[in-house]
């Protein structure tokens, strides 16, 4: 790759300012380009050298190796493919060999990795098992969308996308394909034209001004980088110096011209685009790019607190005017877990169980409000919005709860102007569309909490706890960490810092400490005129003022609202817990499922590859749930009726039943296949537990007296081999991709990292039972007090389910827990 490494930003080819979008020549040449959702860009030079774009110094930085393809991933950890077809992963120090026979690789910041082999076969990387597994489909080029699903150019040149179940064929032929973090899909078509996917019209719109494209990448804000003839690199924006300081500029949404029969073609790149070392070269110009399904831009806001008063015309709403009073807090002597305040001063909250609270000024206390949520926000009209424990979105219309169907989120916030923002468990930012039918992506990644400014500006806390404002791309990052964030209708931005101080953003863009009467804040909500309320670490509620409002309709609203109105139906999503150190908890409604014949003892539970729940109990036959009969029925198995007491069991993908059982006072490991029982032994050891992964690998714990080891058996083998040298393993459960979770002899929960078992969370969590879902990898445990807890991967902690105790637990195809608690002939199932 020929690079002018010392070229300054002004050395890029500049365009005349004629109001049109402009392609700019980047320094150097490239054979491949890749940009991830965090904006980290890489190229492979025409000589095979990999280079990383330094956004601060605006230049390329050389990396080691020689490759033909490269893919940005999480952090500075790209994947690449050599000319010999070897796929490599960069571990931060060197390139690791991860396989052979590969022609392309695609990775994302969520950890998804796909590869295309020379015969067109697609592979998916499973990090926990450190291996590739076949993935249905055919590909020569790959990219990954925001849901972690592949889009490909097949070996026949056809374009296909995977929707989670089926491959969909899109019109046209292509050489390369790339997707931006807002799911903008771009191809270099078979003739080298750059085209943008219009999902509404199901067509590819031409992005004019460049041709002979061989490879492309898309920046987080939808701008395109392309390598054209002779490897010349062109970019129409994104990650360049003029964007890097746009803290006060409006985000301009790219626009694409509709397809034309006679597109305007740029001159040959070799004639018009000089080498990067010629700073005064002319640029290639392009007409505006129109994206038919791209969300509208978010207008910028000021850094200063209180200067963004959201005026709507000549009338200025008093709630948007920031108070000049000194903030002093009153201890209400009432408790809540979290709070939200509307523009009229309505204060809503949630208690430890997710029950909804509403503050009454007259009573000076919280009243109950029907419904159960784990996230809450309040709109301008005094109506609460929220998320259920399953991530479903609800809003109250003044009389009843209404579900926003087909919408799920991990966090939610409603602004003074009506903008509704949400995040998902992968940390991406979304905005509810005007029809309130779906969330549409907007720029912003690695987000754990979101707060909406009065003009719709997203203020967020990242997964590393840094505060950022996402009305510009990339988001404006502030050098301050936070556990919680809230923005008032006046634009005041308050946070609870990671050191547990209440802080407010000042006019200089810095956060100042606000005293809280000697109390330690854990959460904050901001109301009219910038007056905050605070929840302390022991859940006391502090008020800086009481908002004068008419409460006469509040009892009627509560009376007409159904208590079960926040249950909902349809899709679910993981709800991220607070990034603070405080435990997050929730209530889940459970229904009783008849399990006749299991008796009065707690049922031992398991799930199969389809998420169907199986159960057995002391001296009882094995049963499985029948969706048609809505109860547990006989599984027609011999185990449990043949003088064996099944202590734990699991179901293989082929229907085999594996059981750790007590047979004639001897502990044995048994497999039942077609009603034939076979015993498996390890010399000088007896089994202690068994689990089967979704791919059929069997894991069993064997007790050698003082040492308890984990063994595994491949689906096509009859022999168990020692999995690791860890000698204190007590319980095991396995999810997709052989995601192995154990409980050790000290009852500490651990997860296999690929090299060792690591405590989850790092500070330790004790449990007696563990279950990992076979379909989505959801993890539940039963702690030593029979409490039910769910692993929260975003927060790296376990969330407690308050209203249920459990003896055993299993996970169905929707990630719902089923538990037994000693109730005779009953298994309890979490509602949808």
RANORLIN-V747083 format. One record per helix or strand of 3 or more residues. SS is the DSSP state (2 for helix, 1 for strand). FROM is the first residue (numbers start at 1). TO is the last residue. If there is no record, write none. Layout:
[[SS,FROM,TO] [SS,FROM,TO]]
This chain:
[[2,9,11] [1,22,29] [1,32,35] [1,41,44] [1,50,54] [1,59,62] [1,69,71] [1,79,81] [1,87,90] [1,95,97] [1,102,107] [1,113,117] [1,121,126] [1,131,138] [1,141,144] [1,150,153] [1,158,162] [1,167,179] [1,185,189] [1,194,198] [1,203,207] [1,215,218] [1,224,227] [2,229,231] [1,232,235] [2,241,244] [2,269,272] [2,318,320] [1,330,335] [1,338,341] [1,347,350] [1,355,360] [1,365,372] [1,375,378] [1,384,387] [1,392,396] [1,401,408] [1,411,414] [1,420,423] [1,429,432] [1,439,441] [1,447,452] [1,458,462] [1,466,469] [1,476,487] [1,493,497] [1,502,505] [1,511,514] [1,521,526] [2,528,530] [1,532,536] [1,540,543] [2,554,559] [1,590,594] [1,604,607] [1,613,616] [1,623,626] [1,631,634] [1,644,651] [1,657,663] [1,666,673] [1,676,680] [1,686,692] [1,698,703] [1,708,713] [1,728,735] [1,739,744] [1,748,752] [1,757,759] [1,769,772] [1,779,782] [1,787,792] [1,797,805] [1,808,811] [1,817,820] [1,826,830]]
